[in-house]
Structure formats: C-alpha cells, structure tokens
C-alpha cells in the first residue's frame, strides 16, 4: 500500500496572508482616504487603520461592507 502525503501551508495567523496590504492597495486605487473608506464601511477610522496595519481582523459584516 502506498500512502501519499501532501504538505499544505496554512498560515498560523490569517492576517499574515496579505489582506492588510491588499486592502490598503485597493483603497488607494479607488483614491479613497482611510477616513472616507471608514465612513463608507461604517467603522471608526482608527479601526480601519488597525485592519490595514494587520493588528485587527474585520468582522464578517465589515468584510461584506467592504465588498
């Protein structure tokens, strides 16, 4: 019997997958300030800064609003 083993990389911290950088990149592509995006998404600007810094993760509701 031959057993195959597959290695799958799963980041320990989901925030380390580049989400913060991608969020900031897309915000800038749309020519939005952090304040403007925060108002559109319905969060405080300080919270949005935490998302972009990778210090905090957005809730599912915030992700839906970002979409």
C-alpha positions as CSV (number, residue, x, y, z in Angstrom):
1,X,0.0,0.0,0.0
2,X,1.3,3.4,-1.0
3,X,0.2,6.5,1.0
4,X,0.7,9.9,-0.4
5,X,1.4,12.8,1.9
6,X,0.6,16.3,0.8
7,X,2.0,19.4,2.5
8,X,-0.4,22.3,2.7
9,X,0.7,25.6,4.1
10,X,-1.8,27.1,6.4
11,X,-0.8,30.4,7.9
12,X,-0.9,30.4,11.7
13,X,-2.3,33.9,11.6
14,X,-4.8,34.5,8.8
15,X,-3.9,38.2,8.9
16,X,-0.4,37.4,7.7
17,X,-1.8,36.4,4.3
18,X,-1.5,39.9,2.8
19,X,-5.1,41.0,3.5
20,X,-4.0,44.3,5.2
21,X,-1.7,45.3,2.3
22,X,-4.3,44.3,-0.3
23,X,-7.0,46.3,1.5
24,X,-4.8,49.4,1.6
25,X,-3.8,48.9,-2.1
26,X,-7.4,48.7,-3.2
27,X,-8.4,51.7,-1.1
28,X,-5.6,53.7,-2.8
29,X,-6.6,52.5,-6.3
30,X,-10.0,53.9,-5.6
31,X,-8.4,57.2,-4.4
32,X,-10.1,56.9,-1.0
33,X,-8.6,58.2,2.2
34,X,-8.8,56.0,5.3
35,X,-11.5,58.3,6.7
36,X,-13.6,58.1,3.6
37,X,-13.4,54.3,3.5
38,X,-14.2,54.0,7.2
39,X,-17.3,56.2,6.7
40,X,-18.5,54.0,3.8
41,X,-17.9,50.8,5.6
42,X,-19.3,52.0,8.9
43,X,-16.3,51.7,11.2
44,X,-14.2,54.3,13.1
45,X,-11.1,55.4,11.2
46,X,-8.9,54.1,14.0
47,X,-10.4,50.6,13.5
48,X,-9.7,50.8,9.7
49,X,-6.1,51.7,10.5
50,X,-5.9,48.6,12.7
51,X,-7.1,46.5,9.8
52,X,-4.6,48.0,7.4
53,X,-1.8,47.5,10.0
54,X,-2.7,43.9,10.5
55,X,-3.3,44.4,14.2
56,X,-7.0,43.6,14.0
57,X,-9.3,41.5,11.8
58,X,-12.5,42.8,10.3
59,X,-15.8,41.1,11.2
60,X,-17.8,39.4,8.6
61,X,-20.2,42.4,8.5
62,X,-17.3,44.7,7.8
63,X,-16.0,42.4,5.1
64,X,-19.4,42.4,3.5
65,X,-19.5,46.2,3.6
66,X,-16.0,46.3,2.0
67,X,-17.2,44.1,-0.8
